[in-house]
Amino acid sequence: MDDNSRPLKRIKLDNPEHDILGDPSLQRRASDICESGSAGNGFLSGKVFMAWAPSPSSTKLQAIMETQEASDYGAQNSQKFYIIFTGACTQFFKDLTLQPRDEISLSLKGAHVEKTDKILGSCTLQMRLVYSEGVILMVRKSASGLDAGKIIDTWKLSEGHWFVSPDPPEPEPSTEVSEELTKKETKRRAKVQREKAKSTSADNDKYIKLGESRTIDQDLIKKSPAGRVASPGQPSEMNASASRVLKPGLQTPTHKYQPLREVSLGQEVNLIGLLVNASSPTRTRTGDWCINVKLVDPSSAAKAGTTSPEAFSVNCFTKRHASWLPQSTIGNALMLRHVQIHTAQRHLKGTAYHGRFQWAIYTPNGKQLHHAEPDAQDVSSWTPFFDPCPSEIDYCVGLFEWWHGMENKEGRHVQQIDPSQAVSSYEGAGGVRRLHRLVKDAGPDVPPNGYFDCTVEVIHGHQNDNDVYSLFVTDYTKNGLISPTQLDWCPDGLGEYILKLEMWDAAAKIGPTMEPGTYYSITNARMRVSRGGYVEGKVVLPKIVRLNEEDADRIPKLNDLLERKKIWNSQHGAALEIEDRLIEEAIENQFFNCVVEVLHIIDNGYGPPAIFVTDYTEHPYLSRFEGEWCRGLERRVVRISLWDCHTTIAKSIAPGFYLSLKKLRLNLNARGDCFEGELRGHERLLHQLNPKKPSNDLQRLIQRKECFLRRLDVKGSQKTPLKSAFGASTPQTDQQAPEVSGEQQSPSCREELQQSNGLNHEILVTESCQKDESTEREDMAAVLQQYTSLQAMMNHESCPDKFLVRARIVDFYPFSLKDCSQQWCSRCKNQIPSKFKACIDCADTEHEYVMIRYQTFLMLEDDEGTTVVVSAYDKSHLFDGLERANFSDNNEAYESFCARLRPLLGNLVEVHENGRVGIEILPQTKVHELEIVSWEGPDGQIAFGLFCRRDSYNGNDV
């Protein structure tokens, strides 16, 4: 490894401007400077690659500097660029003696970045660093072996002349023709010039230091002349700053404002500062709105020991409106009251809590006070806004004057910053801050080290074998560094706009939940170059927040993304607007959006999965389906085939789900007798809705459903009830099943479950293997108006029969749900022991006769306290749509099975798990409407099975 690639040792110097050359935290990367176009603060460390000695008449000294930068994988990359000394540095060329292989540290004070049209000569960066006012340079190691540790400070060299006796003023040019100088006079004057140069060189050597800085002798300063002699026609030097000196902090008759750098841990303070950075409003996990603002005032610069201020960070929270947060243009003055001070990562931070803090903004443009938009104001008695008093406004004006002086001194332009890009105009102690960027503006070399925040839409994702999840996103901006995506799932024309994000560690667990077509705010992503040489993104931390399209008006970054998407759609022929319609309004071969309820699912592995949905409106070209699940819904049910990415989504859907469907299109089926729909492509067009937080469209669907069920009840009440008391009208969806806390089951209860397992296991499974025509009889589809108690069901004489009961599950068996997956032999109809993979009796060496069935036994209890054991057998509609698999080999199938049973079992699984270690938990399950069937077994005993669950199943009811 080269010496210059090792970390710099901290060299203690007594001049703050020289001290930075020994501070590794202030070392900068040349590529970052070239990318940003601004030198900023800090220093560069490297070698002199080439150097050219200036001619006597030259006004420019040139060299090529080489630095080493670490890549993402730890490799060292070499960067070469020109450094040029000119202007005020010209008179010190004798001291700026640079040789190839000199190891130097070069301060960025006074440096100006000049971009070049192309890479020059041996350079690798398209830039020159030009020093025209002065330079501070340390020779860490000289190729000649001399002057190691020498510091050259031409700023001090220039200042060294002010206390020396001034040169006499040059005489004004004479209009008379001078007589020709004699040779003797010429020699005399040349000797005087040599003596003068020798004297000046001796003075300069005082300020070329070896190892440590020296201070100017104060006695010498006192003996020096009080002023300089100005040349005729030149003005005397004056103080350039005419602005007032602003003392940090403010005391008003009612409030005291602390300087930003004088706050203490645990205080509640009031703050005033200039806004130099602000994040976009985001939602926290608790649903609050949050924004981070960064402020500076004169105390920020004073504590840092430099004119470059370090910003103070404050997190602001509100529960009601995003507009109640202090969102403003960078460069305005922000006043905050009641801010709590705490520590985060060993730094003091501020937190402004909802219901406590208040704020106001004062802008230099028009001197206007800003609160929130008028239409977002709340009519409640308390708001976070206040009107500043005159002394507070006067202090804000002083802040603008102070910052204006900073701009003039360091070339900042706070007011000219584009707030939409959220680029801060300062550098904190840790260097350049991470910013929210568009994909087009991000890159591996963009400060800081390629890190950025972004707002994106998910296009596609897939799991890799190495636990890394690949996510493909876009914000509809094009980055020339990224190779276009050319895969089957990529929409036409979008390949150049897609960024691949590799998600690692905690972020990789979130990746599979990020569905195509959804929007996210991603914090702390990083652009990098992959091992294959491609530019891609990387995300490690789980700082990922899903954004709702409905909140776009409150989230500017999301709103901007949607606007860019709309423009992209218009340019690529995509439909700008697809209408929301009812099924009764559907037109053949025309796309529309709708909200529906899932009634039935078919996913048998033969062809694409299909869902049967309704919005309770009638269309003349819809088919008539048979089954209890669609009773009375003639020409109101649509069959929708699911293709591409939607095939996997089908596994997570169950009857009773409410869905929002996008870009649905109905066409005649292959027989040409009715309309059917389909969802294709890799954009997710199907989204589950939460009935507990219904949208307007979902509310209207639920109202139509209630009206339909009431009409159905009227028709049903006109029929003569059958003797068997079973069935009832479908309950209204807004009726919530009461949550019942059961008591710990008695041993007799568990014994009954185990006995029922041994007694009915073979009977029930044998019956479930058969077609079971008894459960399909027409009289079983009749609907009556009352529920059946469990006692009445057990006493009922008719068999087979069907009953509708209201009960809750108080226990289940097997106690481990993994044992509910059973292997059976289709040849001998016997169960295969779990220790075998196939039937030994049938010599099934090829596993030809192995089939998987699901079965569990549930103990039901109704309001009367009656209990009965029923079998949830393989043909039960409870297991419709689930893949049959051995749970010991297929964990995904096991998770799907558990998810299907979880609404029924409540916390019973946890009760069993904790019971094994002696911890008792109170069981909690809900009452459900269950359809129970009965039949007579070979031994004459009546068995009961769970045919289906009748109440809505939406995944959120447990």
SVG drawing of the C-alpha trace seen along z (x, -y; Angstrom):
<svg xmlns="http://www.w3.org/2000/svg" viewBox="-94 -67 124 121">
<polyline fill="none" stroke="black" stroke-width="0.4" points="0.0,0.0 1.3,-3.5 2.3,-5.7 -0.2,-8.4 -3.1,-5.9 -2.5,-5.3 -4.6,-7.4 -2.9,-10.7 -1.5,-11.1 -2.9,-14.0 -0.2,-16.8 -0.7,-19.3 -0.3,-22.8 -1.1,-26.1 -2.8,-27.7 -6.4,-26.5 -6.0,-26.9 -2.9,-24.7 -4.4,-22.3 -6.9,-21.0 -4.0,-19.5 -3.5,-17.0 -7.2,-16.2 -8.2,-13.0 -11.9,-13.8 -11.5,-16.8 -9.8,-15.0 -11.8,-15.3 -12.1,-13.1 -11.1,-14.8 -13.9,-13.0 -16.5,-14.5 -15.1,-18.0 -15.2,-17.5 -18.8,-16.2 -20.0,-19.1 -18.1,-21.8 -17.3,-23.5 -14.1,-23.1 -15.6,-23.9 -13.5,-23.3 -11.0,-20.6 -7.9,-19.4 -6.6,-16.9 -3.8,-14.5 -1.7,-12.8 1.4,-12.9 2.8,-15.3 2.5,-13.3 4.1,-15.9 5.3,-19.5 6.6,-22.2 9.1,-24.8 7.8,-28.3 9.8,-30.5 11.0,-33.9 8.2,-35.7 5.5,-33.1 2.4,-34.1 1.3,-30.5 2.8,-27.4 1.3,-24.1 1.4,-20.5 -0.6,-17.3 -1.7,-15.9 -2.5,-12.2 -4.8,-11.1 -5.9,-7.6 -9.6,-7.0 -11.2,-3.8 -13.9,-2.1 -16.9,-0.3 -14.9,2.9 -11.8,1.4 -9.7,1.1 -7.7,-2.0 -8.5,-4.1 -6.1,-6.7 -7.4,-10.2 -5.3,-12.8 -6.0,-16.5 -4.3,-19.8 -3.4,-22.2 -2.6,-25.8 -1.0,-28.6 -1.4,-32.1 -2.5,-35.6 -1.3,-36.6 0.7,-33.3 3.0,-34.4 5.4,-36.3 6.0,-33.2 6.9,-30.7 10.4,-30.4 8.9,-29.0 6.4,-26.7 9.0,-24.2 7.2,-21.0 8.8,-17.9 7.3,-14.6 6.7,-12.0 6.4,-14.7 3.7,-13.8 1.6,-16.8 -1.5,-17.9 -3.2,-20.8 -5.7,-23.0 -8.9,-23.9 -8.9,-27.5 -8.9,-29.8 -9.3,-27.0 -11.5,-27.5 -12.8,-24.6 -12.6,-25.0 -14.4,-22.3 -12.7,-21.2 -14.5,-20.0 -12.5,-16.8 -9.9,-14.9 -6.5,-16.5 -3.3,-14.6 -2.6,-12.1 -5.5,-13.3 -8.6,-11.3 -10.8,-14.1 -12.3,-16.9 -11.2,-19.8 -8.4,-22.1 -7.9,-23.5 -6.9,-27.1 -5.3,-29.1 -5.2,-32.8 -5.4,-34.4 -3.2,-32.3 -2.4,-28.7 -1.6,-26.6 0.4,-23.5 2.2,-20.9 5.0,-18.8 4.6,-15.6 7.4,-13.7 9.8,-15.2 11.3,-13.2 14.6,-14.8 14.5,-13.8 14.5,-17.4 11.9,-19.7 9.6,-16.9 6.8,-18.6 7.3,-22.0 4.2,-24.2 3.9,-26.9 1.3,-29.5 1.3,-32.3 -1.6,-34.0 0.8,-34.6 3.6,-35.5 1.4,-38.2 0.5,-39.4 4.2,-39.5 4.7,-42.8 2.2,-44.9 4.4,-45.4 7.7,-45.9 8.7,-49.5 6.8,-50.3 8.4,-50.8 8.5,-54.4 5.6,-55.2 6.4,-54.8 6.8,-58.2 4.2,-59.2 5.3,-58.7 7.1,-61.8 6.1,-63.4 9.7,-64.4 11.9,-62.0 14.5,-60.3 18.1,-60.5 19.6,-57.2 21.0,-55.3 24.6,-54.7 26.0,-51.2 27.3,-52.0 23.8,-53.1 22.3,-50.0 24.7,-47.7 24.1,-49.7 20.3,-49.3 20.6,-45.6 22.7,-45.1 20.1,-47.0 17.3,-44.7 19.3,-41.6 19.9,-42.8 16.2,-43.7 15.2,-40.2 17.6,-38.6 16.1,-40.5 12.6,-39.7 13.5,-36.0 14.9,-36.1 11.6,-37.6 9.6,-35.0 11.5,-32.1 10.0,-33.1 6.6,-31.9 7.7,-28.7 7.5,-26.4 9.1,-23.0 6.8,-20.8 5.0,-23.5 3.5,-26.9 5.1,-30.0 3.3,-33.1 4.2,-36.7 6.3,-38.5 3.9,-40.8 6.7,-43.3 7.6,-43.6 3.9,-44.4 3.9,-47.1 7.1,-48.7 5.7,-48.7 4.1,-51.8 0.5,-52.4 -0.7,-52.5 0.3,-52.0 1.3,-54.6 -1.2,-54.5 0.0,-55.0 -1.4,-58.0 -4.7,-57.2 -5.3,-54.1 -7.9,-54.1 -6.8,-53.0 -7.9,-49.5 -11.1,-49.6 -13.2,-47.0 -15.2,-45.3 -18.0,-44.4 -20.4,-47.2 -23.1,-45.0 -23.9,-45.0 -22.4,-42.4 -25.3,-40.1 -25.1,-38.7 -26.6,-35.1 -29.8,-34.7 -32.6,-37.0 -34.6,-38.2 -38.1,-39.5 -40.5,-40.6 -42.2,-37.2 -39.7,-34.7 -36.0,-34.0 -34.3,-32.5 -31.2,-30.5 -28.2,-30.5 -28.2,-27.3 -24.9,-26.1 -25.6,-27.0 -28.5,-24.6 -28.2,-21.9 -29.5,-18.4 -33.0,-18.2 -33.8,-21.9 -37.0,-23.2 -35.9,-26.1 -37.0,-28.6 -34.8,-28.8 -34.4,-31.2 -32.2,-30.4 -31.8,-30.4 -33.2,-27.3 -30.4,-25.6 -32.1,-22.2 -35.5,-20.6 -36.8,-17.1 -40.2,-16.3 -43.0,-15.5 -43.2,-11.8 -45.4,-9.5 -44.0,-7.8 -45.0,-4.3 -47.6,-5.8 -49.2,-7.8 -47.8,-11.2 -46.4,-13.6 -42.7,-14.4 -40.2,-16.8 -36.5,-17.5 -35.2,-21.0 -31.6,-22.3 -30.9,-25.8 -27.8,-28.0 -27.0,-31.2 -23.8,-33.1 -23.2,-30.8 -23.0,-27.8 -19.9,-29.3 -18.4,-30.6 -18.3,-27.1 -17.0,-25.4 -14.0,-27.9 -14.6,-28.7 -16.8,-30.8 -18.5,-27.6 -21.5,-27.0 -22.5,-23.7 -26.3,-23.3 -28.5,-22.3 -31.1,-19.6 -34.7,-19.7 -37.4,-17.0 -40.9,-18.4 -44.1,-16.3 -47.8,-16.8 -50.8,-14.5 -53.3,-16.4 -52.1,-18.1 -48.8,-17.9 -49.2,-21.7 -48.9,-22.2 -45.2,-21.5 -42.7,-24.3 -42.2,-23.7 -40.4,-26.6 -37.8,-27.7 -34.2,-27.3 -32.8,-30.7 -35.8,-31.9 -35.7,-32.5 -37.6,-30.0 -38.8,-30.7 -39.5,-27.6 -41.0,-27.7 -41.0,-24.9 -38.3,-22.6 -37.1,-19.7 -33.3,-19.0 -32.0,-15.5 -29.0,-13.5 -28.8,-11.3 -25.6,-9.6 -23.7,-11.7 -25.0,-15.0 -27.5,-17.4 -30.8,-17.5 -34.1,-19.2 -37.6,-17.6 -40.8,-19.7 -43.8,-17.7 -47.4,-18.0 -49.6,-20.1 -46.7,-21.8 -44.4,-23.5 -45.2,-26.6 -43.5,-28.2 -43.4,-31.1 -41.4,-31.8 -40.0,-35.2 -38.7,-35.6 -36.4,-38.3 -38.3,-38.4 -41.1,-40.9 -40.6,-40.5 -43.7,-38.3 -44.7,-36.2 -45.7,-32.6 -47.9,-30.1 -49.8,-27.3 -52.0,-27.3 -55.4,-28.9 -57.5,-25.8 -55.4,-23.6 -56.1,-25.7 -58.0,-24.0 -60.9,-25.5 -59.7,-24.2 -58.7,-26.5 -55.0,-25.6 -52.8,-25.8 -49.0,-25.6 -48.7,-29.1 -47.8,-32.4 -47.2,-36.0 -43.7,-37.3 -43.2,-40.5 -41.1,-43.4 -37.9,-42.4 -38.2,-38.8 -38.6,-40.2 -35.6,-42.6 -33.5,-39.6 -34.5,-37.8 -33.4,-40.8 -30.0,-40.6 -29.7,-36.9 -30.2,-37.8 -27.5,-40.4 -25.1,-38.0 -25.7,-35.3 -25.3,-37.8 -21.9,-38.6 -21.1,-34.9 -22.2,-34.7 -19.9,-37.5 -17.0,-36.0 -17.3,-32.4 -19.3,-32.6 -22.5,-31.0 -25.9,-31.8 -28.5,-30.5 -31.4,-32.3 -30.6,-30.9 -30.9,-27.2 -33.7,-25.3 -35.8,-24.1 -37.3,-21.3 -34.0,-19.6 -33.5,-20.1 -29.7,-20.8 -28.3,-22.4 -25.9,-25.3 -23.6,-24.3 -21.2,-21.6 -21.5,-20.3 -18.6,-19.0 -19.1,-15.5 -18.9,-16.8 -21.6,-16.8 -25.0,-15.8 -27.1,-13.1 -29.9,-14.6 -33.2,-13.6 -32.3,-13.2 -34.0,-12.2 -32.6,-9.0 -31.1,-11.0 -29.1,-13.1 -27.7,-10.2 -24.4,-8.4 -21.6,-6.5 -19.5,-9.6 -22.2,-12.0 -21.5,-13.3 -21.6,-11.9 -20.2,-8.7 -23.2,-8.0 -25.8,-8.0 -29.2,-9.6 -32.9,-9.5 -35.5,-8.9 -39.2,-8.5 -40.0,-5.8 -42.6,-3.5 -42.0,0.3 -42.0,2.0 -40.8,5.5 -38.9,7.6 -37.5,11.1 -35.7,13.0 -32.1,14.2 -30.5,17.4 -28.1,15.4 -30.8,13.7 -30.5,10.5 -33.7,9.1 -33.6,7.4 -36.1,4.5 -36.6,2.5 -38.0,-1.0 -38.4,-4.2 -39.1,-7.9 -39.6,-8.5 -36.2,-10.3 -33.4,-8.9 -29.8,-8.4 -27.2,-8.0 -25.0,-5.9 -27.6,-3.1 -27.9,-0.4 -31.4,-0.1 -33.5,2.8 -34.5,5.3 -36.5,8.0 -39.9,9.5 -41.7,7.8 -40.4,4.4 -43.1,2.1 -42.2,0.9 -40.2,-2.4 -39.6,-2.2 -36.3,-0.4 -34.1,-3.5 -36.0,-4.9 -35.6,-1.8 -33.1,-1.6 -32.1,1.8 -31.9,1.8 -30.1,4.6 -31.7,5.0 -29.5,6.5 -30.0,7.5 -33.0,5.8 -34.1,4.2 -34.1,7.6 -37.0,8.7 -39.1,5.7 -38.4,6.2 -40.9,9.1 -43.7,7.0 -43.1,4.1 -45.7,4.8 -45.5,3.5 -47.4,0.3 -46.9,-0.9 -45.0,-4.0 -42.3,-4.2 -39.9,-6.7 -36.5,-5.1 -33.9,-6.6 -30.1,-6.0 -29.9,-4.3 -26.5,-4.2 -25.5,-4.2 -22.5,-1.9 -20.7,0.0 -21.4,3.7 -18.8,6.3 -20.0,6.7 -19.3,3.0 -23.0,1.9 -24.3,-1.1 -27.0,0.0 -28.4,-1.0 -28.0,0.7 -30.3,0.5 -29.4,2.0 -31.4,0.2 -35.2,0.8 -35.9,-2.9 -38.6,-2.4 -42.1,-4.0 -45.0,-3.2 -46.8,-6.2 -50.5,-6.4 -51.4,-8.0 -54.3,-9.8 -51.7,-11.7 -49.9,-13.2 -51.3,-16.6 -49.5,-16.5 -46.3,-14.9 -44.6,-17.1 -42.1,-14.5 -44.8,-11.9 -46.9,-14.5 -43.9,-15.4 -43.4,-11.7 -47.0,-11.3 -46.8,-14.3 -43.7,-12.9 -45.5,-9.5 -48.4,-11.3 -46.1,-13.0 -44.3,-9.7 -47.7,-8.0 -48.7,-10.7 -45.5,-10.5 -45.6,-6.7 -49.2,-6.3 -50.4,-5.1 -53.9,-5.9 -53.9,-9.0 -57.2,-8.2 -59.1,-5.0 -62.7,-5.4 -64.1,-4.0 -67.2,-2.0 -69.7,0.4 -69.9,3.9 -73.3,3.1 -71.6,0.2 -68.8,2.4 -68.3,2.2 -66.7,5.0 -63.0,4.7 -62.7,1.4 -60.5,0.9 -62.1,-0.3 -61.4,-0.3 -63.8,1.1 -64.2,2.2 -65.5,5.8 -66.0,8.5 -64.4,12.0 -66.9,14.8 -65.0,17.8 -61.6,18.9 -60.4,21.7 -56.7,22.6 -56.3,26.3 -53.1,26.1 -54.8,26.7 -54.6,23.4 -54.4,19.9 -56.1,19.2 -59.5,17.6 -61.5,15.4 -65.2,14.9 -66.2,11.4 -69.2,9.1 -70.1,5.5 -73.8,6.5 -74.8,4.9 -76.3,6.9 -74.9,7.1 -76.9,9.0 -73.9,10.6 -72.6,12.2 -72.9,16.0 -75.1,17.8 -73.0,19.8 -74.2,22.5 -73.3,22.9 -74.1,21.6 -71.4,19.0 -73.3,17.2 -76.9,17.8 -79.2,15.1 -76.4,13.4 -77.5,14.4 -75.7,12.3 -73.9,10.4 -70.7,12.5 -67.6,12.1 -65.0,14.7 -61.5,13.1 -58.5,15.1 -55.1,14.1 -51.9,14.2 -48.3,13.3 -47.5,11.6 -51.2,12.1 -50.9,15.8 -48.9,15.7 -51.2,13.0 -54.1,15.4 -52.6,17.5 -53.1,14.7 -56.8,14.0 -59.8,15.6 -63.5,15.3 -64.8,12.2 -61.9,10.0 -62.7,6.6 -60.5,5.7 -59.7,2.7 -59.2,3.8 -57.3,1.6 -57.4,1.9 -60.0,4.7 -61.3,5.5 -64.3,7.8 -64.5,9.9 -66.6,12.8 -65.2,16.2 -64.1,19.0 -67.7,20.3 -68.9,16.8 -71.8,16.9 -70.8,14.5 -68.3,11.9 -65.2,12.9 -62.3,10.8 -58.5,11.2 -55.6,9.4 -52.3,9.6 -48.8,8.1 -46.2,7.4 -47.9,4.2 -50.0,5.2 -53.6,4.4 -55.2,5.9 -55.1,4.4 -56.9,5.5 -59.1,2.9 -59.6,2.6 -63.4,2.5 -62.5,0.9 -61.2,-2.1 -63.3,-2.1 -62.9,-4.4 -66.0,-6.1 -66.2,-3.4 -66.0,-0.6 -68.7,-2.3 -71.0,-2.3 -70.3,1.4 -71.1,2.3 -74.4,0.3 -75.3,2.2 -74.5,5.5 -76.8,4.6 -79.7,3.7 -79.2,6.9 -79.2,9.1 -82.3,7.4 -84.1,8.2 -82.9,11.8 -84.2,12.1 -87.6,11.0 -87.7,13.6 -86.4,16.3 -89.0,15.5 -91.8,16.3 -90.6,19.9 -91.8,22.7 -89.0,23.6 -87.7,27.2 -87.7,29.3 -84.0,29.3 -82.9,26.0 -79.9,24.9 -78.7,22.0 -79.5,18.3 -79.2,15.3 -75.7,14.0 -75.0,11.5 -74.3,7.9 -70.7,7.1 -70.7,4.2 -71.7,6.5 -68.5,7.2 -68.2,10.6 -67.9,10.0 -64.6,10.9 -65.0,13.5 -62.3,14.4 -62.5,18.1 -61.2,19.8 -58.4,22.3 -59.7,25.6 -60.1,28.4 -58.3,31.7 -61.6,33.4 -61.9,31.0 -58.5,32.0 -59.2,35.7 -62.4,35.3 -60.4,33.9 -57.9,36.7 -60.6,39.3 -62.5,37.8 -59.3,38.0 -59.0,41.7 -62.7,42.3 -63.6,40.3 -60.3,39.8 -60.6,42.7 -64.3,42.1 -64.1,38.5 -61.1,38.8 -62.7,41.7 -65.8,39.7 -63.8,36.7 -62.0,38.8 -65.3,39.6 -67.3,37.3 -69.7,36.8 -72.8,36.2 -74.8,35.7 -73.2,32.2 -74.3,31.2 -78.0,31.9 -80.3,29.1 -82.2,29.2 -79.0,28.5 -78.7,25.2 -81.9,23.9 -81.6,21.0 -83.6,20.6 -84.0,17.7 -82.5,19.0 -79.2,20.4 -79.0,23.9 -77.6,24.5 -74.9,27.1 -77.2,29.2 -80.0,29.1 -77.5,30.0 -76.3,33.1 -79.9,34.1 -81.0,33.7 -82.3,37.0 -81.9,36.2 -78.5,37.3 -76.8,36.2 -77.6,32.6 -76.3,29.1 -76.4,26.5 -75.5,22.9 -74.2,22.3 -72.7,19.4 -69.8,20.7 -66.2,20.1 -63.2,22.5 -62.0,23.2 -59.3,25.9 -57.9,27.8 -56.0,31.0 -53.3,31.8 -51.7,29.3 -49.0,28.6 -50.4,27.3 -47.5,28.9 -49.2,32.3 -52.3,31.2 -50.6,32.1 -51.0,35.9 -49.7,38.3 -52.2,40.9 -51.9,43.7 -54.4,43.4 -54.0,47.1 -54.8,48.7 -56.5,45.7 -54.4,45.9 -52.5,43.1 -48.7,43.2 -46.8,42.9 -44.9,39.6 -41.5,41.4 -42.0,42.8 -42.2,40.9 -44.4,43.4 -46.6,46.4 -44.6,49.5 -47.5,51.9 -47.9,50.9 -44.1,50.8 -44.5,47.3 -40.8,46.7 -41.6,44.0 -44.0,42.2 -46.7,42.7 -49.6,43.1 -48.7,40.4 -51.3,37.7 -51.4,34.9 -54.6,34.1 -55.2,31.4 -57.2,32.2 -57.6,30.7 -60.2,31.2 -61.8,28.2 -63.7,28.0 -66.7,25.6 -68.5,23.9 -71.7,21.8 -73.4,19.3 -75.1,22.1 -71.8,23.6 -72.3,26.7 -69.2,28.2 -68.7,30.5 -65.8,31.6 -65.9,31.1 -63.4,32.0 -62.0,29.5 -61.5,32.1 -59.5,31.8 -62.6,31.1 -63.8,28.3 -64.1,24.9 -61.9,23.6 -58.9,25.0 -59.9,23.9 -57.1,22.4 -54.3,23.8 -51.5,25.8 -51.4,29.3 -47.9,29.9 -45.9,31.7 -45.3,29.0 -41.9,30.5 -40.7,29.8 -42.6,26.7 -42.6,23.9 -44.4,21.5 -47.4,23.8 -47.3,24.1 -47.4,20.3 -50.4,20.1 -52.2,22.8 -51.6,21.1 -52.8,17.8 -56.0,19.4 -56.7,20.8 -55.5,17.8 -58.8,15.9 -60.6,19.0 -58.0,20.0 -57.2,16.6 -54.4,17.0 -54.8,20.8 -51.5,21.6 -49.7,19.4 -51.7,21.0 -50.4,24.4 -46.8,23.2 -46.6,21.5 -48.4,24.4 -45.4,26.7 -43.1,24.5 -45.6,24.1 -46.9,20.6 -50.6,20.2 -52.3,17.7 -55.9,16.9 -57.4,18.1 -59.1,15.4 -61.1,16.3 -64.1,14.8 -67.6,16.1 -68.0,17.1 -70.8,18.2 -69.9,21.7 -71.6,24.1 -71.5,27.6 -72.3,30.8 -73.2,34.2 -73.0,37.8 -73.1,41.3 -70.0,43.3 -69.5,47.0 -69.9,47.7 -73.2,45.9 -71.9,42.9 -72.8,39.4 -69.7,37.2 -69.6,33.5 -67.4,31.5 -66.7,27.8 -68.1,27.3 -67.2,23.6 -67.0,20.4 -69.9,18.0 -68.8,14.7 -66.5,12.4 -62.8,13.3 -60.6,10.3 -57.4,11.0 -58.0,8.1 -60.6,9.6 -58.3,11.3"/>
</svg>
